[in-house]
Amino acid sequence: MPLTIYAFDLRVGVQKARAEGKYKGRVPTAIKQADKVKSLVEAGVQRAVVMAQLSISKASYYRCLKV
């Protein structure tokens, strides 16, 4: 099956599942920890330590600071 047909079928399937309320997408997990990130930064904890403690990436770290 060519990739374009597969992508089309996948897109159709996702649209159908969304219409039925079965597909909601991935839950954003790092943003749920935004308050923890901000509190640790305010406490003076270094970026690398915050990222390691909360198991988040550098991009998620900065995204949490913007929220």
C-alpha positions in Angstrom: 0.0 0.0 0.0 1.6 3.3 -1.0 2.2 5.8 1.7 -0.2 8.4 0.4 -3.1 5.9 0.5 -2.1 4.9 4.0 -2.0 8.6 5.1 -5.4 9.3 3.6 -6.9 6.2 5.3 -5.4 7.2 8.6 -6.7 10.8 8.3 -10.2 9.5 7.4 -10.1 7.1 10.4 -9.0 9.8 12.8 -11.8 12.1 11.6 -14.4 9.4 12.0 -13.1 8.6 15.5 -13.2 12.3 16.5 -16.7 12.6 15.2 -17.7 9.7 17.5 -15.8 11.2 20.4 -13.3 8.3 20.6 -10.2 10.2 19.6 -9.1 13.2 21.6 -5.4 13.3 20.9 -2.4 13.1 23.2 -2.7 14.6 26.7 -0.2 17.3 27.3 1.7 16.0 30.4 4.4 18.6 30.9 2.0 21.6 31.1 0.3 20.0 34.1 3.6 20.5 35.9 4.0 24.2 35.1 3.3 25.3 38.6 6.0 22.9 40.0 8.5 24.2 37.4 7.7 27.9 38.3 8.0 27.2 42.1 11.3 25.4 41.7 12.7 28.2 39.5 11.6 30.8 42.1 13.3 28.7 44.8 16.6 29.1 42.8 16.9 25.5 41.5 19.0 25.2 38.4 17.3 24.3 35.1 19.1 20.9 34.7 18.0 19.9 38.1 14.4 20.9 37.5 14.3 19.0 34.2 15.8 15.9 35.9 13.4 16.0 38.8 10.3 16.4 36.7 11.5 14.3 33.7 10.8 17.0 31.2 12.7 18.2 28.2 14.3 21.6 27.8 11.6 22.7 25.4 8.9 21.6 27.9 10.8 23.5 30.7 10.6 26.8 28.8 7.1 26.1 27.6 6.0 25.7 31.3 7.6 29.0 32.2 5.6 30.8 29.5 2.3 29.5 30.9 
